[in-house]
């Protein structure tokens, strides 16, 4: 039995013993069986740090600085197979590689990519997905690429799913089966793109719209079968995959959240607009949340997170505030910073 399956089953047994309900059992039914987990290593992208890393242990720096004039990277992900980061670009519409030594190299340069925002790696299928949005044009979509070849394997246009609106797809995540879930900050709507590449409205509700600030933003997937979605007005929404209309809102002591990253079954990290990364805990399958530690980010305008080996979290400093205020010359150097609680 593989290491990551042993860890998973241990956590699963403990969790089920302490929080068992009919709703939870229904949600957990979406988790793959033993064979599926063992034949896909790691068994889930956000839990890659639980897989055996004996053959790929590597040094990770406390901070990676890289030069890419005017890039303004909102999204970041870590590829544990190839030991490198990927970043998006709000201005250049690329997906770039950042090495641990701070070298930046464009990886995906595709004519359909205008402004790339959220970026997500599906480790099970070795693919990278990115949201495409624009504040200035009615452009909204999701693109996917093979990480081995860089070849585009998916493009889904989200314009028109909600008539007479200007969507802004922000962040995205995949579930075990490969379905993609996308947050639309412009309309506070959740979209789903199934494994056939068909897009639909997954959840649309007035309760998702914030009283102040932007709409829903960061998103992550819990292996028990629900999404956790960040809102700018001090809420995280818990959205069951099998029954999204039964979503619930969890009030938080700190608002203005951007990116979310699941760390283990009971822990998530969240980026706050107040230049903090906050640790949240839950002991009841995320029906309630407890505030944990907080880390003050040293860099400028943090947005999203990447999870690397052994629960190591990194945050991207995008400098989007400089972009929005029209900085001239544009920012040249950006950082990916290790979060230390």
Phi and psi in degrees as GROMACS dihedral restraints (atoms count N, CA, C in turn):
[ dihedral_restraints ]
;  ai    aj    ak    al  type     phi  dphi    fc
    3     4     5     6     1   -71.0    20    10
    4     5     6     7     1   154.4    20    10
    6     7     8     9     1   -56.5    20    10
    7     8     9    10     1   -47.3    20    10
    9    10    11    12     1   -66.4    20    10
   10    11    12    13     1   -28.2    20    10
   12    13    14    15     1   -72.3    20    10
   13    14    15    16     1   -38.1    20    10
   15    16    17    18     1   -60.8    20    10
   16    17    18    19     1   -45.2    20    10
   18    19    20    21     1   -62.3    20    10
   19    20    21    22     1   -45.7    20    10
   21    22    23    24     1   -59.7    20    10
   22    23    24    25     1   -47.2    20    10
   24    25    26    27     1   -67.5    20    10
   25    26    27    28     1   -33.1    20    10
   27    28    29    30     1   -64.8    20    10
   28    29    30    31     1   -48.2    20    10
   30    31    32    33     1   -62.0    20    10
   31    32    33    34     1   -40.9    20    10
   33    34    35    36     1   -63.0    20    10
   34    35    36    37     1   -44.2    20    10
   36    37    38    39     1   -64.2    20    10
   37    38    39    40     1   -43.4    20    10
   39    40    41    42     1   -63.7    20    10
   40    41    42    43     1   -44.4    20    10
   42    43    44    45     1   -65.2    20    10
   43    44    45    46     1   -44.8    20    10
   45    46    47    48     1   -64.8    20    10
   46    47    48    49     1   -30.7    20    10
   48    49    50    51     1   -71.1    20    10
   49    50    51    52     1   -26.4    20    10
   51    52    53    54     1  -101.5    20    10
   52    53    54    55     1   -17.6    20    10
   54    55    56    57     1  -148.0    20    10
   55    56    57    58     1    92.7    20    10
   57    58    59    60     1  -126.5    20    10
   58    59    60    61     1   123.8    20    10
   60    61    62    63     1  -147.3    20    10
   61    62    63    64     1   165.2    20    10
   63    64    65    66     1   -60.2    20    10
   64    65    66    67     1   -40.1    20    10
   66    67    68    69     1   -63.5    20    10
   67    68    69    70     1   -41.5    20    10
   69    70    71    72     1   -66.9    20    10
   70    71    72    73     1   -41.1    20    10
   72    73    74    75     1   -60.2    20    10
   73    74    75    76     1   -40.6    20    10
   75    76    77    78     1   -64.2    20    10
   76    77    78    79     1   -39.9    20    10
   78    79    80    81     1   -67.5    20    10
   79    80    81    82     1   -42.8    20    10
   81    82    83    84     1   -64.8    20    10
   82    83    84    85     1   -19.5    20    10
   84    85    86    87     1   -61.4    20    10
   85    86    87    88     1   -15.8    20    10
   87    88    89    90     1   -85.0    20    10
   88    89    90    91     1    -5.1    20    10
   90    91    92    93     1   -77.4    20    10
   91    92    93    94     1   137.2    20    10
   93    94    95    96     1   -62.1    20    10
   94    95    96    97     1   158.6    20    10
   96    97    98    99     1   -78.2    20    10
   97    98    99   100     1   178.5    20    10
   99   100   101   102     1   -56.3    20    10
  100   101   102   103     1   -44.5    20    10
  102   103   104   105     1   -64.5    20    10
  103   104   105   106     1   -41.9    20    10
  105   106   107   108     1   -63.7    20    10
  106   107   108   109     1   -43.5    20    10
  108   109   110   111     1   -62.5    20    10
  109   110   111   112     1   -44.5    20    10
  111   112   113   114     1   -72.0    20    10
  112   113   114   115     1   -26.9    20    10
  114   115   116   117     1   -90.0    20    10
  115   116   117   118     1    -0.8    20    10
  117   118   119   120     1  -126.3    20    10
  118   119   120   121     1   107.9    20    10
  120   121   122   123     1  -114.6    20    10
  121   122   123   124     1   121.2    20    10
  123   124   125   126     1   -76.7    20    10
  124   125   126   127     1   164.7    20    10
  126   127   128   129     1   -76.6    20    10
  127   128   129   130     1   -14.1    20    10
  129   130   131   132     1  -158.9    20    10
  130   131   132   133     1   137.6    20    10
  132   133   134   135     1   -55.8    20    10
  133   134   135   136     1   -42.1    20    10
  135   136   137   138     1   -78.9    20    10
  136   137   138   139     1    -2.1    20    10
  138   139   140   141     1  -116.6    20    10
  139   140   141   142     1    25.0    20    10
  141   142   143   144     1   -60.9    20    10
  142   143   144   145     1   -25.9    20    10
  144   145   146   147     1   -71.4    20    10
  145   146   147   148     1   -12.7    20    10
  147   148   149   150     1   -86.8    20    10
  148   149   150   151     1   -14.7    20    10
  150   151   152   153     1   -75.2    20    10
  151   152   153   154     1   160.6    20    10
  153   154   155   156     1   -63.5    20    10
  154   155   156   157     1   129.5    20    10
  156   157   158   159     1  -119.5    20    10
  157   158   159   160     1    19.7    20    10
  159   160   161   162     1   -61.4    20    10
  160   161   162   163     1   -28.2    20    10
  162   163   164   165     1   -93.4    20    10
  163   164   165   166     1    -3.8    20    10
  165   166   167   168     1  -139.0    20    10
  166   167   168   169     1    22.6    20    10
  168   169   170   171     1   -60.6    20    10
  169   170   171   172     1   138.0    20    10
  171   172   173   174     1  -151.5    20    10
  172   173   174   175     1   160.2    20    10
  174   175   176   177     1   -76.6    20    10
  175   176   177   178     1   132.5    20    10
  177   178   179   180     1  -116.8    20    10
  178   179   180   181     1   125.0    20    10
  180   181   182   183     1   -72.3    20    10
  181   182   183   184     1   163.0    20    10
  183   184   185   186     1   -71.1    20    10
  184   185   186   187     1   -29.7    20    10
  186   187   188   189     1  -151.6    20    10
  187   188   189   190     1   139.1    20    10
  189   190   191   192     1  -115.0    20    10
  190   191   192   193     1   119.0    20    10
  192   193   194   195     1  -106.2    20    10
  193   194   195   196     1   134.9    20    10
  195   196   197   198     1  -139.5    20    10
  196   197   198   199     1   150.4    20    10
  198   199   200   201     1  -105.1    20    10
  199   200   201   202     1   122.8    20    10
  201   202   203   204     1  -155.8    20    10
  202   203   204   205     1    86.0    20    10
  204   205   206   207     1   -52.7    20    10
  205   206   207   208     1   126.0    20    10
  207   208   209   210     1    70.7    20    10
  208   209   210   211     1    20.5    20    10
  210   211   212   213     1   -74.2    20    10
  211   212   213   214     1   -47.8    20    10
  213   214   215   216     1    50.4    20    10
  214   215   216   217     1    73.0    20    10
  216   217   218   219     1   -84.2    20    10
  217   218   219   220     1   112.8    20    10
  219   220   221   222     1   -82.6    20    10
  220   221   222   223     1   -34.6    20    10
  222   223   224   225     1  -111.8    20    10
  223   224   225   226     1   151.1    20    10
  225   226   227   228     1  -145.8    20    10
  226   227   228   229     1   144.5    20    10
  228   229   230   231     1  -144.0    20    10
  229   230   231   232     1   156.7    20    10
  231   232   233   234     1  -115.6    20    10
  232   233   234   235     1   129.6    20    10
  234   235   236   237     1   -99.4    20    10
  235   236   237   238     1   100.6    20    10
  237   238   239   240     1   -71.7    20    10
  238   239   240   241     1   -22.4    20    10
  240   241   242   243     1   -68.5    20    10
  241   242   243   244     1   -39.9    20    10
  243   244   245   246     1  -106.8    20    10
  244   245   246   247     1    -0.4    20    10
  246   247   248   249     1    57.2    20    10
  247   248   249   250     1    57.2    20    10
  249   250   251   252     1  -158.3    20    10
  250   251   252   253     1   160.7    20    10
  252   253   254   255     1   -95.7    20    10
  253   254   255   256     1   155.2    20    10
  255   256   257   258     1  -122.8    20    10
  256   257   258   259     1   141.2    20    10
  258   259   260   261     1  -131.2    20    10
  259   260   261   262     1   150.6    20    10
  261   262   263   264     1   -91.0    20    10
  262   263   264   265     1  -176.4    20    10
  264   265   266   267     1  -146.4    20    10
  265   266   267   268     1   119.4    20    10
  267   268   269   270     1   -71.0    20    10
  268   269   270   271     1   -20.4    20    10
  270   271   272   273     1  -111.3    20    10
  271   272   273   274     1   -34.3    20    10
  273   274   275   276     1  -102.1    20    10
  274   275   276   277     1   -10.5    20    10
  276   277   278   279     1    61.6    20    10
  277   278   279   280     1    48.5    20    10
  279   280   281   282     1  -126.2    20    10
  280   281   282   283     1   168.2    20    10
  282   283   284   285     1  -118.3    20    10
  283   284   285   286     1   119.4    20    10
  285   286   287   288     1  -115.8    20    10
  286   287   288   289     1   158.0    20    10
  288   289   290   291     1   -98.3    20    10
  289   290   291   292     1   135.7    20    10
  291   292   293   294     1  -123.2    20    10
  292   293   294   295     1   121.2    20    10
  294   295   296   297     1   -83.8    20    10
  295   296   297   298     1   166.5    20    10
  297   298   299   300     1   -64.3    20    10
  298   299   300   301     1   -19.3    20    10
  300   301   302   303     1   -88.9    20    10
  301   302   303   304     1    -2.2    20    10
  303   304   305   306     1    91.7    20    10
  304   305   306   307     1    19.7    20    10
  306   307   308   309     1   -90.9    20    10
  307   308   309   310     1   131.1    20    10
  309   310   311   312     1  -107.2    20    10
  310   311   312   313     1   130.3    20    10
  312   313   314   315     1  -136.9    20    10
  313   314   315   316     1   127.5    20    10
  315   316   317   318     1   -60.1    20    10
  316   317   318   319     1   135.9    20    10
  318   319   320   321     1  -108.9    20    10
  319   320   321   322     1   -50.9    20    10
  321   322   323   324     1  -116.9    20    10
  322   323   324   325     1   119.2    20    10
  324   325   326   327     1  -126.4    20    10
  325   326   327   328     1   100.5    20    10
  327   328   329   330     1  -125.7    20    10
  328   329   330   331     1   136.9    20    10
  330   331   332   333     1   -61.2    20    10
  331   332   333   334     1   -23.1    20    10
  333   334   335   336     1   -79.6    20    10
  334   335   336   337     1   -12.8    20    10
  336   337   338   339     1   -88.4    20    10
  337   338   339   340     1   113.6    20    10
  339   340   341   342     1   -97.6    20    10
  340   341   342   343     1   -84.4    20    10
  342   343   344   345     1  -107.6    20    10
  343   344   345   346     1   116.2    20    10
  345   346   347   348     1   -91.2    20    10
  346   347   348   349     1   136.0    20    10
  348   349   350   351     1  -118.4    20    10
  349   350   351   352     1   -96.4    20    10
  351   352   353   354     1   -74.8    20    10
  352   353   354   355     1   146.9    20    10
  354   355   356   357     1  -134.0    20    10
  355   356   357   358     1   140.7    20    10
  357   358   359   360     1  -146.1    20    10
  358   359   360   361     1   136.2    20    10
  360   361   362   363     1  -101.9    20    10
  361   362   363   364     1   126.3    20    10
  363   364   365   366     1   -92.9    20    10
  364   365   366   367     1    96.9    20    10
  366   367   368   369     1   -67.4    20    10
  367   368   369   370     1   -29.2    20    10
  369   370   371   372     1   -62.1    20    10
  370   371   372   373     1   -40.4    20    10
  372   373   374   375     1  -105.8    20    10
  373   374   375   376     1     1.0    20    10
  375   376   377   378     1    56.3    20    10
  376   377   378   379     1    52.0    20    10
  378   379   380   381     1  -127.9    20    10
  379   380   381   382     1   156.4    20    10
  381   382   383   384     1  -123.2    20    10
  382   383   384   385     1   134.6    20    10
  384   385   386   387     1  -118.6    20    10
  385   386   387   388     1   150.7    20    10
  387   388   389   390     1  -143.3    20    10
  388   389   390   391     1   143.2    20    10
  390   391   392   393     1   -88.7    20    10
  391   392   393   394     1   147.1    20    10
  393   394   395   396     1  -121.6    20    10
  394   395   396   397     1   122.2    20    10
  396   397   398   399     1  -149.5    20    10
  397   398   399   400     1   168.1    20    10
  399   400   401   402     1  -154.8    20    10
  400   401   402   403     1   136.8    20    10
  402   403   404   405     1   -79.5    20    10
  403   404   405   406     1   -14.1    20    10
  405   406   407   408     1  -111.8    20    10
  406   407   408   409     1   -18.8    20    10
  408   409   410   411     1  -130.6    20    10
  409   410   411   412     1   155.6    20    10
  411   412   413   414     1   -83.6    20    10
  412   413   414   415     1    71.7    20    10
  414   415   416   417     1  -124.2    20    10
  415   416   417   418     1   127.2    20    10
  417   418   419   420     1  -155.4    20    10
  418   419   420   421     1   127.4    20    10
  420   421   422   423     1  -170.4    20    10
  421   422   423   424     1  -178.8    20    10
  423   424   425   426     1  -134.0    20    10
  424   425   426   427     1   134.1    20    10
  426   427   428   429     1  -123.2    20    10
  427   428   429   430     1   148.9    20    10
  429   430   431   432     1  -131.5    20    10
  430   431   432   433     1   146.3    20    10
  432   433   434   435     1  -138.3    20    10
  433   434   435   436     1   147.4    20    10
  435   436   437   438     1   -74.9    20    10
  436   437   438   439     1   126.1    20    10
  438   439   440   441     1   -72.8    20    10
  439   440   441   442     1   -20.3    20    10
  441   442   443   444     1   -75.2    20    10
  442   443   444   445     1   -41.0    20    10
  444   445   446   447     1  -111.7    20    10
  445   446   447   448     1   -19.8    20    10
  447   448   449   450     1    78.6    20    10
  448   449   450   451     1     4.6    20    10
  450   451   452   453     1   -76.1    20    10
  451   452   453   454     1   137.5    20    10
  453   454   455   456     1   -69.6    20    10
  454   455   456   457     1   132.2    20    10
  456   457   458   459     1  -118.8    20    10
  457   458   459   460     1    -8.3    20    10
  459   460   461   462     1  -156.6    20    10
  460   461   462   463     1   137.4    20    10
  462   463   464   465     1  -143.7    20    10
  463   464   465   466     1   127.3    20    10
  465   466   467   468     1  -127.0    20    10
  466   467   468   469     1   122.2    20    10
  468   469   470   471     1   -86.9    20    10
  469   470   471   472     1   125.9    20    10
  471   472   473   474     1  -100.6    20    10
  472   473   474   475     1    -4.7    20    10
  474   475   476   477     1   -66.8    20    10
  475   476   477   478     1   132.9    20    10
  477   478   479   480     1    97.8    20    10
  478   479   480   481     1   -11.9    20    10
  480   481   482   483     1   -62.0    20    10
  481   482   483   484     1   -35.8    20    10
  483   484   485   486     1  -118.3    20    10
  484   485   486   487     1   107.3    20    10
  486   487   488   489     1   -59.1    20    10
  487   488   489   490     1   146.9    20    10
  489   490   491   492     1    60.8    20    10
  490   491   492   493     1    34.8    20    10
  492   493   494   495     1  -131.8    20    10
  493   494   495   496     1   162.6    20    10
  495   496   497   498     1  -113.3    20    10
  496   497   498   499     1    92.2    20    10
  498   499   500   501     1   -69.6    20    10
  499   500   501   502     1   154.5    20    10
  501   502   503   504     1  -135.9    20    10
  502   503   504   505     1    88.3    20    10
  504   505   506   507     1   -64.5    20    10
  505   506   507   508     1   128.4    20    10
  507   508   509   510     1  -112.4    20    10
  508   509   510   511     1   -67.2    20    10
  510   511   512   513     1  -121.9    20    10
  511   512   513   514     1   165.3    20    10
  513   514   515   516     1  -155.0    20    10
  514   515   516   517     1   159.7    20    10
  516   517   518   519     1  -152.4    20    10
  517   518   519   520     1   158.6    20    10
  519   520   521   522     1  -115.9    20    10
  520   521   522   523     1   155.3    20    10
  522   523   524   525     1  -100.2    20    10
  523   524   525   526     1  -174.7    20    10
  525   526   527   528     1   -57.3    20    10
  526   527   528   529     1   -38.0    20    10
  528   529   530   531     1   -80.2    20    10
  529   530   531   532     1   -13.2    20    10
  531   532   533   534     1   102.1    20    10
  532   533   534   535     1     3.8    20    10
  534   535   536   537     1   -67.4    20    10
  535   536   537   538     1   146.2    20    10
  537   538   539   540     1  -109.9    20    10
  538   539   540   541     1   136.1    20    10
  540   541   542   543     1  -118.6    20    10
  541   542   543   544     1   133.2    20    10
  543   544   545   546     1  -126.9    20    10
  544   545   546   547     1   133.1    20    10
  546   547   548   549     1   -90.8    20    10
  547   548   549   550     1   132.6    20    10
  549   550   551   552     1  -106.3    20    10
  550   551   552   553     1   102.8    20    10
  552   553   554   555     1   -68.2    20    10
  553   554   555   556     1   -29.6    20    10
  555   556   557   558     1   -65.7    20    10
  556   557   558   559     1   -35.3    20    10
  558   559   560   561     1  -120.2    20    10
  559   560   561   562     1     0.0    20    10
  561   562   563   564     1    53.3    20    10
  562   563   564   565     1    50.7    20    10
  564   565   566   567     1  -121.9    20    10
  565   566   567   568     1   146.1    20    10
  567   568   569   570     1  -101.9    20    10
  568   569   570   571     1   130.0    20    10
  570   571   572   573     1  -106.0    20    10
  571   572   573   574     1   155.7    20    10
  573   574   575   576     1  -126.4    20    10
  574   575   576   577     1   134.0    20    10
  576   577   578   579     1  -115.4    20    10
  577   578   579   580     1   115.0    20    10
  579   580   581   582     1   -78.8    20    10
  580   581   582   583     1   179.8    20    10
  582   583   584   585     1   -69.6    20    10
  583   584   585   586     1   -11.1    20    10
  585   586   587   588     1   -91.7    20    10
  586   587   588   589     1    -0.2    20    10
  588   589   590   591     1    83.0    20    10
  589   590   591   592     1    18.7    20    10
  591   592   593   594     1   -96.7    20    10
  592   593   594   595     1   127.8    20    10
  594   595   596   597     1   -97.2    20    10
  595   596   597   598     1   145.3    20    10
  597   598   599   600     1  -151.7    20    10
  598   599   600   601     1   163.5    20    10
  600   601   602   603     1   -77.5    20    10
  601   602   603   604     1   117.4    20    10
  603   604   605   606     1   -86.7    20    10
  604   605   606   607     1   -39.9    20    10
  606   607   608   609     1  -155.3    20    10
  607   608   609   610     1   124.5    20    10
  609   610   611   612     1  -136.0    20    10
  610   611   612   613     1   119.3    20    10
  612   613   614   615     1  -155.8    20    10
  613   614   615   616     1   139.3    20    10
  615   616   617   618     1   -59.7    20    10
  616   617   618   619     1   -26.3    20    10
  618   619   620   621     1   -69.6    20    10
  619   620   621   622     1   -15.8    20    10
  621   622   623   624     1   -79.1    20    10
  622   623   624   625     1   -16.9    20    10
  624   625   626   627     1   -81.3    20    10
  625   626   627   628     1   130.7    20    10
  627   628   629   630     1   -75.6    20    10
  628   629   630   631     1   154.7    20    10
  630   631   632   633     1   -75.7    20    10
  631   632   633   634     1   -28.3    20    10
  633   634   635   636     1  -140.2    20    10
  634   635   636   637     1   155.5    20    10
  636   637   638   639     1    81.8    20    10
  637   638   639   640     1  -166.3    20    10
  639   640   641   642     1   -78.0    20    10
  640   641   642   643     1   174.0    20    10
  642   643   644   645     1   -81.1    20    10
  643   644   645   646     1  -160.9    20    10
  645   646   647   648     1   -60.0    20    10
  646   647   648   649     1   151.0    20    10
  648   649   650   651     1  -136.4    20    10
  649   650   651   652     1   -97.3    20    10
  651   652   653   654     1   -66.3    20    10
  652   653   654   655     1   152.7    20    10
  654   655   656   657     1  -147.1    20    10
  655   656   657   658     1   144.4    20    10
  657   658   659   660     1  -145.4    20    10
  658   659   660   661     1   162.6    20    10
  660   661   662   663     1  -116.1    20    10
  661   662   663   664     1   129.2    20    10
  663   664   665   666     1   -95.1    20    10
  664   665   666   667     1   135.0    20    10
  666   667   668   669     1   -60.7    20    10
  667   668   669   670     1   -13.7    20    10
  669   670   671   672     1   -80.5    20    10
  670   671   672   673     1     1.8    20    10
  672   673   674   675     1   102.4    20    10
  673   674   675   676     1    32.9    20    10
  675   676   677   678     1  -146.3    20    10
  676   677   678   679     1   158.1    20    10
  678   679   680   681     1   -96.3    20    10
  679   680   681   682     1   149.2    20    10
  681   682   683   684     1  -116.5    20    10
  682   683   684   685     1   125.3    20    10
  684   685   686   687     1  -126.0    20    10
  685   686   687   688     1   128.8    20    10
  687   688   689   690     1   -86.7    20    10
  688   689   690   691     1   142.0    20    10
  690   691   692   693     1  -120.7    20    10
  691   692   693   694     1   153.6    20    10
  693   694   695   696     1   -73.6    20    10
  694   695   696   697     1   -17.0    20    10
  696   697   698   699     1  -105.1    20    10
  697   698   699   700     1    51.8    20    10
  699   700   701   702     1    61.7    20    10
  700   701   702   703     1    47.0    20    10
  702   703   704   705     1  -141.8    20    10
  703   704   705   706     1   150.1    20    10
  705   706   707   708     1  -123.4    20    10
  706   707   708   709     1   130.5    20    10
  708   709   710   711     1   -95.4    20    10
  709   710   711   712     1   134.6    20    10
  711   712   713   714     1  -102.9    20    10
  712   713   714   715     1   114.4    20    10
  714   715   716   717     1  -120.5    20    10
  715   716   717   718     1   105.7    20    10
  717   718   719   720     1   -64.0    20    10
  718   719   720   721     1   135.6    20    10
  720   721   722   723     1   -63.5    20    10
  721   722   723   724     1   -42.0    20    10
  723   724   725   726     1   -78.6    20    10
  724   725   726   727     1   -15.0    20    10
  726   727   728   729     1  -152.1    20    10
  727   728   729   730     1    70.0    20    10
  729   730   731   732     1   -61.9    20    10
  730   731   732   733     1   -28.4    20    10
  732   733   734   735     1   -67.3    20    10
  733   734   735   736     1   -12.4    20    10
  735   736   737   738     1   -92.8    20    10
  736   737   738   739     1    20.6    20    10
  738   739   740   741     1   -59.7    20    10
  739   740   741   742     1   154.9    20    10
  741   742   743   744     1  -129.6    20    10
  742   743   744   745     1   154.8    20    10
  744   745   746   747     1  -105.5    20    10
  745   746   747   748     1   133.9    20    10
  747   748   749   750     1  -112.3    20    10
  748   749   750   751     1   118.9    20    10
  750   751   752   753     1   -75.6    20    10
  751   752   753   754     1   141.9    20    10
  753   754   755   756     1  -119.4    20    10
  754   755   756   757     1   155.4    20    10
  756   757   758   759     1   -76.7    20    10
  757   758   759   760     1   -17.5    20    10
  759   760   761   762     1  -129.3    20    10
  760   761   762   763     1   130.9    20    10
  762   763   764   765     1  -104.6    20    10
  763   764   765   766     1  -161.9    20    10
  765   766   767   768     1    65.6    20    10
  766   767   768   769     1    39.2    20    10
  768   769   770   771     1   -81.3    20    10
  769   770   771   772     1   147.8    20    10
  771   772   773   774     1  -117.0    20    10
  772   773   774   775     1  -105.5    20    10
  774   775   776   777     1   -73.4    20    10
  775   776   777   778     1   146.9    20    10
  777   778   779   780     1  -119.4    20    10
  778   779   780   781     1   147.0    20    10
  780   781   782   783     1  -142.3    20    10
  781   782   783   784     1   119.9    20    10
  783   784   785   786     1   -76.6    20    10
  784   785   786   787     1   137.1    20    10
  786   787   788   789     1  -108.2    20    10
  787   788   789   790     1   -48.7    20    10
  789   790   791   792     1  -150.6    20    10
  790   791   792   793     1  -172.5    20    10
  792   793   794   795     1   -60.3    20    10
  793   794   795   796     1   -26.0    20    10
  795   796   797   798     1  -114.9    20    10
  796   797   798   799     1     6.8    20    10
  798   799   800   801     1  -136.8    20    10
  799   800   801   802     1   134.8    20    10
  801   802   803   804     1  -131.4    20    10
  802   803   804   805     1   156.2    20    10
  804   805   806   807     1  -113.4    20    10
  805   806   807   808     1   144.6    20    10
  807   808   809   810     1  -136.8    20    10
  808   809   810   811     1   139.8    20    10
  810   811   812   813     1   -88.3    20    10
  811   812   813   814     1   130.6    20    10
  813   814   815   816     1  -104.3    20    10
  814   815   816   817     1   146.0    20    10
  816   817   818   819     1   -65.0    20    10
  817   818   819   820     1    -9.6    20    10
  819   820   821   822     1   -89.6    20    10
  820   821   822   823     1    23.3    20    10
  822   823   824   825     1    63.1    20    10
  823   824   825   826     1    37.2    20    10
  825   826   827   828     1  -124.0    20    10
  826   827   828   829     1   154.0    20    10
  828   829   830   831     1  -109.9    20    10
  829   830   831   832     1   125.6    20    10
  831   832   833   834     1  -111.3    20    10
  832   833   834   835     1   137.7    20    10
  834   835   836   837     1   -96.7    20    10
  835   836   837   838     1   126.4    20    10
  837   838   839   840     1  -115.3    20    10
  838   839   840   841     1   145.2    20    10
  840   841   842   843     1  -125.1    20    10
  841   842   843   844     1   153.7    20    10
  843   844   845   846     1  -149.4    20    10
  844   845   846   847     1   139.2    20    10
  846   847   848   849     1  -113.6    20    10
  847   848   849   850     1     8.1    20    10
  849   850   851   852     1  -134.3    20    10
  850   851   852   853     1    44.1    20    10
  852   853   854   855     1    59.9    20    10
  853   854   855   856     1    35.2    20    10
  855   856   857   858     1    64.7    20    10
  856   857   858   859     1    37.0    20    10
  858   859   860   861     1   -88.3    20    10
  859   860   861   862     1   -27.0    20    10
  861   862   863   864     1  -133.8    20    10
  862   863   864   865     1   161.7    20    10
  864   865   866   867     1  -132.9    20    10
  865   866   867   868     1   140.4    20    10
  867   868   869   870     1  -113.2    20    10
  868   869   870   871     1   140.2    20    10
  870   871   872   873     1   -78.6    20    10
  871   872   873   874     1   129.1    20    10
  873   874   875   876     1  -105.3    20    10
  874   875   876   877     1  -137.8    20    10
  876   877   878   879     1   -78.8    20    10
  877   878   879   880     1   166.4    20    10
  879   880   881   882     1  -134.8    20    10
  880   881   882   883     1   141.1    20    10
  882   883   884   885     1  -120.8    20    10
  883   884   885   886     1   127.7    20    10
  885   886   887   888     1   -85.0    20    10
  886   887   888   889     1   118.4    20    10
  888   889   890   891     1   -72.7    20    10
  889   890   891   892     1   136.6    20    10
  891   892   893   894     1   -82.7    20    10
  892   893   894   895     1   -25.5    20    10
  894   895   896   897     1   -87.0    20    10
  895   896   897   898     1  -167.5    20    10
  897   898   899   900     1  -106.8    20    10
  898   899   900   901     1   121.9    20    10
  900   901   902   903     1    55.7    20    10
  901   902   903   904     1    71.1    20    10
  903   904   905   906     1   -69.5    20    10
  904   905   906   907     1   147.2    20    10
  906   907   908   909     1  -128.5    20    10
  907   908   909   910     1   -58.1    20    10
  909   910   911   912     1  -132.5    20    10
  910   911   912   913     1   171.6    20    10
  912   913   914   915     1  -122.7    20    10
  913   914   915   916     1   154.9    20    10
  915   916   917   918     1  -130.6    20    10
  916   917   918   919     1   139.0    20    10
  918   919   920   921     1  -103.2    20    10
  919   920   921   922     1   128.3    20    10
  921   922   923   924     1  -115.9    20    10
  922   923   924   925     1  -149.1    20    10
  924   925   926   927     1   -65.8    20    10
  925   926   927   928     1   142.5    20    10
  927   928   929   930     1    50.1    20    10
  928   929   930   931     1    49.7    20    10
  930   931   932   933     1    64.8    20    10
  931   932   933   934     1    21.8    20    10
  933   934   935   936     1   -79.8    20    10
  934   935   936   937     1   123.3    20    10
  936   937   938   939     1  -109.7    20    10
  937   938   939   940     1   137.6    20    10
  939   940   941   942     1  -120.5    20    10
  940   941   942   943     1   149.2    20    10
  942   943   944   945     1  -123.6    20    10
  943   944   945   946     1   138.1    20    10
  945   946   947   948     1   -90.2    20    10
  946   947   948   949     1   135.3    20    10
  948   949   950   951     1  -101.5    20    10
  949   950   951   952     1   103.6    20    10
  951   952   953   954     1   -87.3    20    10
  952   953   954   955     1   -19.5    20    10
  954   955   956   957     1    57.5    20    10
  955   956   957   958     1    30.1    20    10
  957   958   959   960     1   -63.1    20    10
  958   959   960   961     1   -25.9    20    10
  960   961   962   963     1   -62.6    20    10
  961   962   963   964     1   -36.6    20    10
  963   964   965   966     1   -67.7    20    10
  964   965   966   967     1   -38.2    20    10
  966   967   968   969     1   -62.3    20    10
  967   968   969   970     1   -46.3    20    10
  969   970   971   972     1   -68.8    20    10
  970   971   972   973     1   -26.0    20    10
  972   973   974   975     1   -92.9    20    10
  973   974   975   976     1     4.7    20    10
  975   976   977   978     1    75.1    20    10
  976   977   978   979     1    39.5    20    10
  978   979   980   981     1   -55.9    20    10
  979   980   981   982     1   132.7    20    10
  981   982   983   984     1  -141.6    20    10
  982   983   984   985     1   114.8    20    10
  984   985   986   987     1   -72.7    20    10
  985   986   987   988     1   162.0    20    10
  987   988   989   990     1   -68.3    20    10
  988   989   990   991     1   158.8    20    10
  990   991   992   993     1   -61.1    20    10
  991   992   993   994     1   138.4    20    10
  993   994   995   996     1  -106.9    20    10
  994   995   996   997     1   -33.2    20    10
  996   997   998   999     1  -115.8    20    10
  997   998   999  1000     1   134.3    20    10
  999  1000  1001  1002     1  -127.2    20    10
 1000  1001  1002  1003     1   159.4    20    10
 1002  1003  1004  1005     1  -129.6    20    10
 1003  1004  1005  1006     1   148.6    20    10
 1005  1006  1007  1008     1  -117.7    20    10
 1006  1007  1008  1009     1   116.7    20    10
 1008  1009  1010  1011     1  -115.7    20    10
 1009  1010  1011  1012     1   133.0    20    10
 1011  1012  1013  1014     1   -70.8    20    10
 1012  1013  1014  1015     1   135.4    20    10
 1014  1015  1016  1017     1   -89.7    20    10
 1015  1016  1017  1018     1   125.5    20    10
 1017  1018  1019  1020     1  -126.5    20    10
 1018  1019  1020  1021     1   112.5    20    10
